[in-house]
């Protein structure tokens, strides 16, 4: 990501960056020894092929599938796969820091999520939410002020509106298939089980 791009700065929350930025070169180094299962290698290859067909999609006025969800237990290569995809696309990887976007003030978490998605829309990148299931809980929880339900709604709206040159990747460490998980899966065109 070029520091000269002043019109699109990485948003801050609580005085810190909401994400860590990795250049394609840094992504290549991190993913250097990544080994995918044959099935996952095929899924990633097909996803990258589809992304290379933007003109064909545009000719038919169809949005390019630009979202992928990976799930599975810890240590199965999901994060390394995100680095691999960013490197293959020659795009920076924007690793969202959940500790920075989750806020104690009412409405701030949703606002921070929207800001990071707006950044990704204006700056081609691979937007990467690790441990997404920490945010995407069920909307039926018993939070006193229902703040997390509003956060989930904001996240789902951002996913619905995410039609741009960036790629959205989310990681769910060990997924429990709840109602919200089902909604998230419906909004992602590609799924990789690690």
VENPEHU-V469949 format. One record per helix or strand of 3 or more residues. SS is the DSSP state (alpha for helix, beta for strand). FROM is the first residue (numbers start at 0). TO is the last residue. If there is no record, write none. Layout:
ss:SS from:FROM to:TO
ss:SS from:FROM to:TO
//
This chain:
ss:beta from:18 to:21
ss:alpha from:23 to:29
ss:alpha from:37 to:50
ss:alpha from:53 to:58
ss:beta from:66 to:70
ss:alpha from:77 to:88
ss:beta from:92 to:95
ss:alpha from:97 to:100
ss:alpha from:107 to:121
ss:beta from:125 to:128
ss:alpha from:131 to:133
ss:alpha from:146 to:159
ss:beta from:166 to:171
ss:alpha from:178 to:185
ss:beta from:189 to:192
//
